[in-house]
């Protein structure tokens, strides 16, 4: 295990350095002059020149790249251009709100989609299967924005079950008062594609020879599904969940904007609108690093789910 993790780290490091170099070059080539953006329209040439010196933009390109790499590995991105808040503190203060909403969404989507997919795969071609597939297709055809608008009107204004907007410093208050409505709507939206995807995973396993052998031995259908089909279908399921893990740290932009959740997703949207380069660059690089880490965790989960999998 240790040797495998070391090899993966050695493979990941060049990729991460490539991402860092690419982000640096893209922002330098297409992002405009940061000194002019930070100075504003009324800044004099002398003020712009002074800002360039403060940002290190007057130095040679290799030295600027080295400073950028050092920012990545020291977690020191300076201050946000818009709020003047240190970028590291901005991440630390916004991330809990994002996780408070996104973790329940991911857990509930997976826990609900798996049994539904297993059930409709069991009765493939039946009326139940067709109704579920038609319902998920219709749900997929509706924009998430419609769910948000209708959900806020129905559950917030009409029935008064949940507040439409708001957030609190207390984690428990957020979980029981402000997070349920966005979590509910996001789960309703995400359940349809996941159910269809997981159903296809189950169907791939149901048609295998080992399933027919298990049935021929007289095992009940429930035992065949739970002890044979489900464990083998979890490999692609875990792969799908691993792809979704990075979104936990960025959040859903629409959810955080429409429900006024002070999370990292809304902060990224504001940073893009303000051309807040330090925040955008930090999110881009760290999201790439989180994605690489999620891939490693997914590989380790394969080994835990199926001992036959060898980590090489």
N, C-alpha and C positions, 0 to 999 in steps of 0.2 A: 504494500500500500504506500509506504513512504517513498519507495523508488518511483512508483507511478506518479505520485503527486509532484515529485521533483522534476520528472520528465515533462509533465504537463506545464509546470511553471516555466521551464526553459522554452517550451514551445509557445507559451502565451506571451512571454516578455517581448520577443520581436514583433508580434502582432500588435501589442499595446504601443510599442514605440512607433510602429508604422501609423497607427491611428493618431498618435500625438503629432507626428510630423505632418500628416494630412490635414488635421484640424488647423494647425499653425499656418500652413501654406494657403489653405482655402480662405481663412479669415484675412490673411495678409493680401491675397490677390483680389478677392471679391467683396470684402467687408467694408471697404472705404477706409478713410484715415481716422483712426480712433481719436486722435488729438482734436480733429475738427468736430467730430461728433460730440466729444466730451466738452469742448469749448463752447459749442452752440453757435447760432447764427451771428451773434453780436461780438464774438471774440475777435480780438485784434491779432495780426500775424505774430506779434511778440508773445501774446498769451498762448497761442497755438504752439509756438516753438518751445515755450516753457513746459507745456503739458507733454510734448514729445520727449523732452529730457526727463521728466518725472516718470513717464511710462517706459523709458528705455528704448524708445523708437529711433533715437539718433545713433544707436550702436549698430555694429555690423550684424548682418542677418544670422550668422552662426551663433553669435553671442545672444541674440534675442531668442533663438531656438533653445539654447541651453537654459536661459532664464525661464522659458515656458515649461521645459521638462522639470526643472526644479520646483516650479509651482505645483505641478502634478503630484510629485512624490512627497512634497512637504505640506500639501493641503493648504497652501498659502496663495490665494488668488487675489489678494488685496481686498478692495472694497467695491461694492456694487456702485456703478456710476449713477444709478437713479436714486437709491436710498442711502448711499454712503455707509451701508451696513457691511461689515466683513462678510465675504462670501461664505466662509466656513460656518460662521454663526447663522447666516441665513439658511444654509442647508440644515443645520442642527435644529433650528426652530420650526422650519416648515415640514420636515420629514415626518415627525410624529402624526400630524394631521392626515397626511397622505396614507400612512400605514394604517391608521385607525379606520379608514374607509376601504382601502384596497385589500387588506388581508382578509376581512370577512367576505368580501366579494369573491376572491379566489377560492377560499375554502368552501363557501356555500355552493358556488357554481360546480365545483368538482364533486362534492358530496351528493348533490341533487342529480347531476347529469349522469353519473355512473349507474345508479340503480334504474333510472328511467331508460337509459340506453340498453342496459342488460335485459330489462323487461320487454321492450319492443323488439329487440333482437330475438328473444325467445319465441315471441309470437309473430315472427316475420310473415308479412303478407296478410295478416289478419286485419280486421276492421280497426282494432286498437292501434296497430302499427301504422295504418294509413292515416288515421285521424291525427296521430302524433306528428307524422311527417308533414301532413298538410298544415297543421298548426305551426310547426317550426318554420316552414317555408313562408307562411304569411307573416310571422313575427320578424323574420329576417328581412322582409320587404319594406318594413316600416323604419324610418330613420329614428336614431336614438333621441334626437331632438324632440320628436313627437312624444316619445315616452316621457321625457322630462316635463314638457308643457302640460300634457294630460295628467301626469302623476301629481304635479304640483297643484293643479286646479282641483283634482278629485280628492286626494288625500290631505292636501294642505288647506285649501280655501273652502272646499265644499263640505268635507267630512270633519276637518279640523283634527285629524289624528296625529299629524306630525307638523312641526314648524317647517316652513319652506326654506328659510335661510337662518344662519346663525352658527356660532361656535363658541366653545367655552374652554377654559383652562383645565377643567376636570376631565380626565379620560372617561370616567364612568358616565358623567353627564353627556358627553359626546356620543358614547356608545348607545345609550338608551334613549336619547332625545333627538340629537341632530343627525346621526349617521344612519338610522334605520331606513328613512325614505330614499336617500341616494343609493344605499346598498340594495334595497328592494328593487328599484328600477334597473340598476345595473345587472342584477342577477336575472331579472326577467328578460333582459336583452341578451345577455351572454349565455343563457341556458339553451337557447335554440341552436346556435351553431355547435356548441359543445355536445349536445345530445346527438345531433346528426353525425358528428365526427366519431364520438365514442361508439355509436351504434355500428358504424362501419368497421371499427376495430373488433367489436364483439363478433360480427358476422364473419370476419376473416378467420377467427379461431373456431367458431362453431362448425365450420365446414372441414376442419382438419380430421385426420385419421384417428388421432388419440381420443377425440370426443366420441366418435362412433364406437371405438373400442370400449370406452367407459360406459356408454349406454348398453353395449352388448353384454357387459358384465353384470347388468342389472342395477346399476346405480340410479338413484332418483334424479329427476331433471334438475331439482334445486341443487343437489350435491354436484352434479356435473358442471353446472353454471358457476357455482361459488368456489369449488375446489380445483377446477380444471380450466374453464374458460376465462374467468376473471383474472386469476394470477398471470396467465400468459398474455392477456390483453393489456395488462398494466404497463408493459414496456412502452408502447407508443403513447399511452396516456401520460406517463411520466415525462416523455419527451415533449409533449404538448404543454404540460404544466411548466417544464423548465424554460420553454420559450416565453411563457408569460411572466416568469419571475421578475425580469427587469422592470416590467410595468409597475410592480409594487412600489418602486422607488421614485417613479415619475408621476404615477397616478393618471387618472382620466381628466384631461383638460376640461371637457364639457361639464363633468360632474362638479369639479371644484369651482369653475366659473359660475355656473348657474345656481349652485347652492352656497356660494360665498364661503367656501371652505379654504382656510388659509394654508393650503398645502403647496408642495413643490411643483405640482403641475400648473397651478394658477400662476405661480411665480415665474415659471418658464415662459408662459404666455405673455406676461407683463414684460419680461426681459426682452422677448423678441420684438414686441411693439415699441419698446424704448431703445432698441439697439444696445442693450446692456451686455457688452461683449464678455466681461469676466464671468457672469453668471451662465451665459450660453455656452462658452467654452468649457467651463467646469462640468456642466451637466452632460455635454457631449462626450467628453473624455471618460468621466466616471461611469456613465451609462454603458459605454463600450467595455470598461473593466468589469462591471457587474454582469454583463452578458457573458463574458468569458468565464467568470467564476460560476455562473449558473450552469454553463455547459459542463464544467468539471463536476459539480454536485449531481447533475443528471447522470453522468457516467458512473459515479459512485452509487447512485440509487439503483442502476441496472444490476450491479453486483449484489446489492442487498435483496432485490426482488427475485433474482435468478442466480443461484450459486454457480450455474454453468458458465456464466459470463466471466471471461478472463480479462483483467485489466492489463493491457500491454502498452 
